[in-house]
Amino acid sequence: MYPDADTRPFRVLLVEDSLLLQDVLGEVLVDIGNVELAGCAQGEAEALDQLALIRVDLAIVDLELNEGSGMGVLRRLGEAPERYGRPRAVVFSSYCQAAVRRHCEALGAEAFFDKGAGLDDLREFVETAASED
């Protein structure tokens, strides 16, 4: 369907249990050129199932989920990268303490964005990542 990398969209999975934030982030993402929201998951198991089934370039992960945790998602991505297609991962969370950030980085998160003040930074990260892909 996409004959070359220049026309293939940058695919994102959003792991977020708030339907309101799914809508807001979904709108932000689709407004970025060449970015496709490939799916949304509200819990850890659902996220891992989707990541095993669909190939995405980036997972945006909240830490507190309806079931399981975002840390569990990050841990599994690091433990079995070939199973999940080796997507990049970033965290979008309200839990912004330095120790939490360090733990997420140790689990493979490339960046950490604060839900309260980091939406513009997240958008900029996705724009840059999509243009590099």
Backbone as ProteinMPNN parsed JSONL, in Angstrom:
{"seq_chain_A": "MYPDADTRPFRVLLVEDSLLLQDVLGEVLVDIGNVELAGCAQGEAEALDQLALIRVDLAIVDLELNEGSGMGVLRRLGEAPERYGRPRAVVFSSYCQAAVRRHCEALGAEAFFDKGAGLDDLREFVETAASED", "coords_chain_A": {"N_chain_A": [[0.812, -1.185, 0.0], [1.992, 1.213, 0.738], [4.402, 2.233, -1.17], [6.997, 3.261, -0.77], [9.243, 4.513, 1.789], [8.837, 7.225, 2.046], [6.14, 7.716, 1.726], [4.865, 6.139, 3.535], [2.996, 6.143, 6.468], [3.87, 7.406, 9.736], [3.37, 5.398, 12.335], [1.399, 5.297, 15.267], [0.737, 4.026, 18.489], [-1.489, 4.593, 21.041], [-1.426, 4.374, 24.437], [-3.516, 4.692, 26.793], [-5.802, 5.264, 29.385], [-7.853, 7.107, 29.695], [-10.645, 8.126, 28.004], [-11.228, 10.694, 27.137], [-8.667, 11.895, 26.995], [-7.602, 10.185, 25.065], [-9.098, 11.013, 22.843], [-8.311, 13.742, 22.651], [-5.473, 13.553, 22.322], [-5.461, 11.953, 20.061], [-6.542, 13.698, 18.132], [-4.534, 15.665, 18.11], [-2.386, 14.133, 17.143], [-3.244, 13.231, 14.56], [-3.352, 15.616, 13.244], [-0.772, 16.128, 12.638], [1.313, 15.991, 9.931], [1.738, 13.04, 7.977], [1.408, 11.235, 10.082], [-0.148, 8.527, 11.655], [-2.746, 7.419, 13.69], [-2.609, 4.405, 14.914], [-3.91, 2.842, 16.731], [-5.575, 2.463, 19.941], [-5.2, 1.735, 23.395], [-6.454, 0.724, 26.559], [-5.413, -0.628, 28.692], [-2.716, -2.641, 30.081], [-2.509, -5.375, 29.106], [-4.149, -5.241, 26.818], [-2.735, -3.328, 25.344], [-0.306, -4.704, 24.869], [-1.265, -6.877, 23.39], [-2.19, -5.525, 21.105], [0.214, -4.384, 20.208], [1.583, -6.688, 19.501], [0.135, -7.509, 17.335], [-0.161, -5.404, 15.459], [2.081, -3.369, 13.66], [3.851, -0.687, 14.866], [5.432, 2.541, 14.919], [5.848, 4.084, 17.125], [5.062, 4.006, 20.556], [2.973, 5.663, 22.728], [2.827, 6.014, 26.06], [0.875, 5.916, 28.947], [1.343, 5.851, 32.488], [-0.381, 4.993, 34.568], [-2.942, 2.793, 34.268], [-6.143, 1.315, 33.298], [-5.945, -1.414, 33.674], [-3.246, -3.253, 34.753], [-0.054, -1.69, 34.118], [1.68, 1.163, 32.722], [4.389, 0.913, 33.063], [4.658, -1.817, 33.046], [4.093, -2.313, 30.363], [6.294, -1.024, 29.121], [8.35, -2.595, 30.228], [7.835, -5.151, 29.11], [8.143, -4.551, 26.373], [10.869, -4.123, 26.322], [11.816, -6.637, 27.109], [11.021, -8.445, 25.129], [11.583, -7.44, 22.389], [11.533, -8.186, 19.647], [9.111, -9.488, 19.358], [7.259, -7.451, 19.453], [7.854, -5.725, 17.416], [9.762, -3.783, 17.798], [9.109, -0.997, 18.549], [9.605, 2.52, 19.127], [9.344, 4.099, 22.338], [7.587, 6.341, 24.426], [6.754, 8.176, 27.4], [3.763, 9.528, 28.693], [2.575, 11.173, 31.226], [1.189, 11.958, 34.491], [2.747, 11.472, 36.652], [5.523, 12.668, 37.498], [7.888, 12.615, 38.933], [11.417, 12.608, 39.598], [12.568, 10.077, 40.158], [10.689, 8.318, 39.073], [10.817, 9.005, 36.381], [13.495, 8.258, 35.836], [13.298, 5.488, 36.235], [11.539, 4.785, 34.163], [13.118, 5.486, 31.955], [15.164, 3.6, 32.337], [13.746, 1.363, 31.699], [13.508, 1.663, 29.028], [12.135, 3.818, 27.911], [12.161, 6.496, 25.712], [11.666, 9.178, 26.052], [10.04, 11.47, 28.348], [6.976, 12.906, 29.094], [5.117, 15.409, 30.663], [1.778, 15.284, 31.59], [0.412, 17.552, 32.409], [1.772, 19.773, 31.396], [3.152, 19.133, 29.114], [2.149, 18.655, 26.513], [2.609, 20.107, 24.124], [5.346, 19.688, 23.846], [5.368, 16.914, 23.496], [3.978, 16.722, 21.073], [5.835, 18.042, 19.413], [7.98, 16.241, 19.626], [6.858, 13.956, 18.347], [6.409, 15.01, 15.772], [9.076, 15.498, 14.955], [10.137, 12.887, 15.126], [8.548, 11.571, 13.221], [9.346, 12.865, 10.909], [11.944, 12.013, 10.683], [11.737, 9.351, 10.243]], "CA_chain_A": [[0.0, 0.0, 0.0], [2.903, 2.344, 0.766], [5.524, 1.691, -1.92], [8.301, 3.65, -0.248], [9.197, 5.064, 3.141], [8.386, 8.616, 2.017], [4.678, 7.805, 1.767], [4.361, 5.318, 4.63], [2.787, 6.984, 7.647], [4.493, 7.11, 11.02], [2.239, 4.804, 13.051], [1.465, 5.494, 16.711], [-0.235, 3.393, 19.381], [-1.708, 5.381, 22.244], [-1.774, 3.541, 25.586], [-4.101, 5.708, 27.681], [-7.108, 4.777, 29.82], [-8.852, 8.17, 29.646], [-11.205, 8.304, 26.663], [-11.087, 12.102, 26.796], [-7.291, 12.107, 26.541], [-7.453, 9.489, 23.787], [-9.646, 11.897, 21.812], [-7.458, 14.934, 22.522], [-4.199, 13.152, 21.73], [-5.739, 11.482, 18.703], [-6.671, 14.881, 17.275], [-3.198, 16.261, 17.987], [-1.553, 13.273, 16.309], [-3.665, 13.199, 13.151], [-3.062, 16.928, 12.659], [0.631, 16.13, 12.218], [1.456, 15.34, 8.629], [2.36, 11.724, 7.864], [1.255, 10.457, 11.313], [-1.39, 7.757, 11.707], [-3.078, 6.783, 14.96], [-2.836, 3.011, 14.541], [-4.776, 2.209, 17.701], [-5.581, 2.913, 21.334], [-5.386, 0.67, 24.372], [-6.726, 1.266, 27.884], [-4.744, -1.42, 29.717], [-1.447, -3.274, 29.721], [-2.698, -6.56, 28.254], [-4.674, -4.779, 25.531], [-1.626, -2.68, 24.635], [0.627, -5.726, 24.4], [-1.94, -7.607, 22.315], [-2.172, -4.698, 19.896], [1.592, -4.267, 19.738], [1.962, -7.96, 18.885], [-0.64, -7.68, 16.097], [0.053, -4.323, 14.497], [3.403, -2.764, 13.766], [3.828, 0.757, 15.04], [6.736, 3.171, 15.047], [5.949, 4.714, 18.432], [4.021, 3.799, 21.568], [2.875, 6.717, 23.735], [2.357, 5.188, 27.169], [0.547, 6.459, 30.266], [1.803, 4.901, 33.505], [-1.517, 4.45, 35.312], [-3.914, 2.283, 33.303], [-7.277, 0.588, 33.876], [-5.47, -2.755, 34.009], [-1.794, -3.279, 34.619], [0.583, -0.375, 34.178], [2.546, 1.541, 31.621], [5.716, 0.344, 33.323], [4.586, -3.192, 32.559], [4.204, -2.249, 28.893], [7.691, -0.726, 28.816], [9.153, -3.764, 30.598], [7.634, -6.211, 28.103], [8.77, -4.111, 25.122], [12.307, -4.348, 26.476], [12.11, -8.065, 27.269], [10.753, -9.182, 23.888], [11.42, -6.428, 21.341], [11.199, -8.782, 18.347], [7.681, -9.834, 19.358], [6.447, -6.242, 19.335], [8.275, -4.932, 16.275], [10.755, -2.798, 18.224], [8.705, 0.41, 18.451], [10.091, 3.488, 20.1], [8.336, 4.313, 23.377], [7.686, 7.524, 25.281], [5.773, 8.193, 28.481], [2.946, 10.738, 28.856], [2.018, 10.851, 32.531], [1.155, 12.961, 35.554], [3.719, 11.069, 37.669], [6.733, 13.239, 36.902], [9.014, 12.633, 39.864], [12.682, 12.217, 38.978], [12.777, 8.631, 40.29], [9.792, 7.668, 38.109], [11.413, 9.249, 35.058], [14.69, 7.408, 35.702], [12.862, 4.098, 36.088], [11.0, 4.656, 32.804], [14.273, 5.483, 31.06], [15.831, 2.309, 32.501], [12.907, 0.373, 31.01], [13.581, 1.886, 27.587], [11.408, 4.995, 27.417], [13.061, 7.447, 25.071], [11.385, 10.514, 26.584], [8.976, 11.522, 29.346], [6.235, 14.149, 28.946], [4.173, 15.699, 31.727], [0.42, 15.519, 31.081], [-0.039, 18.894, 32.753], [2.445, 20.86, 30.69], [4.033, 18.623, 28.074], [1.498, 18.262, 25.257], [3.315, 20.724, 22.998], [6.626, 18.988, 23.705], [5.064, 15.601, 22.916], [3.671, 16.961, 19.653], [7.097, 18.341, 18.732], [8.725, 14.983, 19.558], [6.256, 13.113, 17.31], [6.704, 15.647, 14.476], [10.483, 15.241, 14.643], [10.302, 11.442, 14.894], [7.892, 11.226, 11.952], [10.14, 13.398, 9.802], [13.185, 11.236, 10.633], [11.43, 7.957, 9.895]], "C_chain_A": [[0.86, 1.256, 0.0], [4.199, 1.892, 0.111], [6.894, 2.108, -1.412], [8.128, 4.346, 1.098], [8.69, 6.501, 3.166], [6.88, 8.745, 2.113], [4.07, 6.966, 2.882], [4.168, 6.194, 5.857], [3.58, 6.487, 8.852], [3.358, 6.659, 11.934], [2.451, 4.851, 14.558], [0.369, 4.691, 17.403], [-0.293, 4.234, 20.642], [-2.196, 4.461, 23.353], [-2.207, 4.497, 26.698], [-5.498, 5.255, 28.081], [-8.2, 5.844, 29.819], [-9.344, 8.354, 28.211], [-11.092, 9.75, 26.208], [-9.678, 12.392, 26.28], [-6.997, 11.351, 25.251], [-7.94, 10.376, 22.65], [-8.734, 13.098, 21.567], [-6.143, 14.581, 21.828], [-4.375, 12.647, 20.302], [-5.849, 12.642, 17.732], [-5.317, 15.545, 17.053], [-2.353, 15.447, 17.011], [-1.963, 13.308, 14.84], [-3.492, 14.544, 12.467], [-1.614, 17.045, 12.201], [0.706, 15.388, 10.887], [2.187, 14.025, 8.722], [2.317, 10.907, 9.158], [-0.121, 9.797, 11.302], [-1.572, 7.188, 13.113], [-3.498, 5.353, 14.626], [-3.756, 2.291, 15.515], [-4.644, 2.845, 19.068], [-5.804, 1.699, 22.221], [-5.573, 1.31, 25.736], [-6.001, 0.529, 29.003], [-3.489, -2.078, 29.174], [-1.626, -4.449, 28.767], [-3.204, -6.17, 26.874], [-3.566, -4.128, 24.705], [-0.665, -3.717, 24.062], [0.021, -6.575, 23.299], [-1.882, -6.819, 21.017], [-0.756, -4.573, 19.327], [2.085, -5.55, 19.07], [1.287, -8.14, 17.523], [-0.355, -6.627, 15.039], [1.423, -3.716, 14.716], [3.253, -1.248, 13.844], [5.263, 1.262, 15.182], [6.961, 3.725, 16.45], [4.765, 4.314, 19.301], [4.102, 4.962, 22.547], [2.149, 6.092, 24.913], [2.102, 6.019, 28.422], [0.998, 5.42, 31.289], [0.664, 4.248, 34.264], [-2.616, 4.085, 34.323], [-5.059, 1.577, 34.021], [-6.86, -0.792, 34.379], [-3.971, -2.765, 33.79], [-1.222, -1.883, 34.724], [1.395, -0.108, 32.921], [3.962, 1.013, 31.807], [5.761, -1.11, 32.868], [4.708, -3.259, 31.045], [5.66, -2.009, 28.512], [8.592, -1.928, 29.097], [9.053, -4.856, 29.532], [8.239, -5.825, 26.748], [10.274, -4.355, 25.164], [12.694, -5.807, 26.544], [11.952, -8.849, 25.972], [10.56, -8.227, 22.716], [11.018, -7.004, 19.983], [9.72, -9.131, 18.253], [6.808, -8.622, 19.044], [6.912, -5.301, 18.226], [9.225, -3.788, 16.598], [10.313, -1.347, 18.079], [9.463, 1.276, 19.457], [8.984, 3.671, 21.131], [8.651, 5.589, 24.139], [6.58, 7.441, 26.316], [5.087, 9.555, 28.506], [2.148, 10.525, 30.125], [2.018, 12.053, 33.465], [2.181, 12.663, 36.643], [5.113, 11.451, 37.186], [7.934, 13.304, 37.825], [10.275, 12.089, 39.178], [12.909, 10.708, 39.038], [11.909, 7.859, 39.296], [10.363, 7.822, 36.703], [12.625, 8.341, 34.831], [14.306, 5.945, 35.495], [12.318, 3.855, 34.678], [12.129, 4.625, 31.773], [15.01, 4.146, 31.125], [15.058, 1.196, 31.802], [12.844, 0.611, 29.503], [12.801, 3.065, 27.043], [12.415, 6.014, 26.897], [12.889, 8.864, 25.622], [10.206, 10.423, 27.542], [8.32, 12.893, 29.232], [5.176, 14.256, 30.034], [2.803, 15.994, 31.12], [-0.046, 16.946, 31.318], [0.56, 19.992, 31.898], [3.232, 20.406, 29.465], [3.406, 18.268, 26.744], [2.214, 18.86, 24.043], [4.658, 20.047, 22.756], [6.429, 17.601, 23.098], [4.786, 15.741, 21.428], [4.957, 17.213, 18.867], [7.955, 17.079, 18.582], [8.188, 14.109, 18.421], [6.529, 13.691, 15.926], [8.132, 15.339, 14.029], [10.688, 13.765, 14.32], [9.702, 11.028, 13.558], [8.699, 11.721, 10.762], [11.456, 12.633, 9.625], [12.956, 9.822, 10.117], [11.527, 7.718, 8.408]], "O_chain_A": [[0.52, 2.246, -0.647], [5.017, 1.236, 0.755], [7.865, 1.376, -1.605], [7.021, 4.715, 1.491], [8.17, 6.955, 4.186], [6.382, 9.785, 2.542], [2.873, 7.075, 3.147], [5.086, 6.916, 6.248], [3.91, 5.306, 8.961], [2.48, 7.454, 12.27], [3.516, 4.501, 15.066], [-0.779, 4.677, 16.96], [0.738, 4.548, 21.238], [-3.252, 3.84, 23.231], [-1.383, 5.035, 27.437], [-6.301, 4.899, 27.219], [-9.377, 5.503, 29.934], [-8.569, 8.693, 27.316], [-10.883, 10.011, 25.024], [-9.51, 13.052, 25.254], [-6.219, 11.827, 24.425], [-7.282, 10.484, 21.615], [-8.423, 13.43, 20.423], [-5.75, 15.234, 20.861], [-3.53, 12.89, 19.441], [-5.309, 12.58, 16.628], [-4.993, 15.941, 15.934], [-1.68, 16.012, 16.149], [-1.102, 13.405, 13.965], [-3.484, 14.613, 11.238], [-1.27, 17.962, 11.455], [0.202, 14.272, 10.762], [3.157, 13.904, 9.47], [3.108, 9.978, 9.318], [-1.126, 10.431, 10.981], [-0.668, 6.555, 13.659], [-4.596, 5.118, 14.123], [-4.323, 1.251, 15.181], [-3.745, 3.645, 19.327], [-6.505, 0.758, 21.848], [-4.937, 2.317, 26.046], [-5.973, 1.001, 30.14], [-3.234, -2.072, 27.97], [-0.966, -4.511, 27.729], [-2.742, -6.708, 25.868], [-3.475, -4.355, 23.498], [-0.258, -3.619, 22.904], [0.722, -6.958, 22.363], [-1.565, -7.366, 19.96], [-0.557, -4.647, 18.114], [2.919, -5.494, 18.167], [1.809, -8.843, 16.658], [-0.314, -6.936, 13.848], [1.866, -3.571, 15.855], [2.613, -0.622, 12.999], [6.176, 0.51, 15.52], [8.096, 3.829, 16.916], [3.621, 4.286, 18.847], [5.156, 5.224, 23.126], [0.994, 5.685, 24.79], [2.984, 6.731, 28.901], [1.031, 4.228, 30.982], [0.736, 3.059, 34.575], [-3.155, 4.947, 33.629], [-4.96, 1.275, 35.21], [-7.369, -1.273, 35.392], [-3.489, -2.327, 32.745], [-1.818, -0.999, 35.338], [1.745, -1.018, 32.17], [4.651, 0.704, 30.835], [6.782, -1.579, 32.364], [5.354, -4.159, 30.507], [6.201, -2.72, 27.665], [9.484, -2.243, 28.309], [10.065, -5.414, 29.108], [8.787, -6.679, 26.051], [10.877, -4.745, 24.165], [13.775, -6.187, 26.093], [12.677, -9.818, 25.742], [9.488, -8.203, 22.111], [10.249, -6.382, 19.25], [9.14, -9.072, 17.169], [5.744, -8.756, 18.44], [6.403, -4.186, 18.116], [9.463, -2.921, 15.758], [11.064, -0.534, 17.54], [9.899, 0.8, 20.505], [7.814, 3.427, 20.835], [9.804, 5.884, 24.454], [5.593, 6.728, 26.133], [5.731, 10.594, 28.362], [1.16, 9.79, 30.126], [2.742, 13.027, 33.259], [2.454, 13.525, 37.477], [5.799, 10.654, 36.545], [8.908, 13.992, 37.518], [10.203, 11.23, 38.299], [13.391, 10.12, 38.071], [12.35, 6.854, 38.739], [10.383, 6.865, 35.929], [12.765, 7.733, 33.77], [14.911, 5.246, 34.682], [12.612, 2.826, 34.07], [12.097, 3.832, 30.832], [15.432, 3.616, 30.098], [15.643, 0.205, 31.366], [12.2, -0.15, 28.781], [12.799, 3.296, 25.834], [13.393, 6.343, 27.568], [13.838, 9.648, 25.656], [9.47, 9.436, 27.553], [9.0, 13.919, 29.266], [4.433, 13.309, 30.289], [2.677, 16.85, 30.244], [-0.811, 17.492, 30.523], [-0.068, 21.031, 31.691], [3.913, 21.218, 28.839], [4.059, 17.636, 25.913], [2.4, 18.173, 23.038], [5.067, 19.852, 21.611], [7.234, 17.163, 22.277], [5.298, 14.968, 20.618], [5.144, 16.661, 17.782], [8.582, 16.869, 17.543], [8.963, 13.581, 17.623], [6.847, 12.945, 15.0], [8.37, 14.968, 12.879], [11.349, 13.435, 13.335], [10.288, 10.218, 12.84], [8.733, 11.067, 9.719], [12.017, 12.613, 8.53], [13.878, 9.178, 9.616], [11.3, 6.6, 7.946]]}, "name": "protein", "num_of_chains": 1, "seq": "MYPDADTRPFRVLLVEDSLLLQDVLGEVLVDIGNVELAGCAQGEAEALDQLALIRVDLAIVDLELNEGSGMGVLRRLGEAPERYGRPRAVVFSSYCQAAVRRHCEALGAEAFFDKGAGLDDLREFVETAASED"}
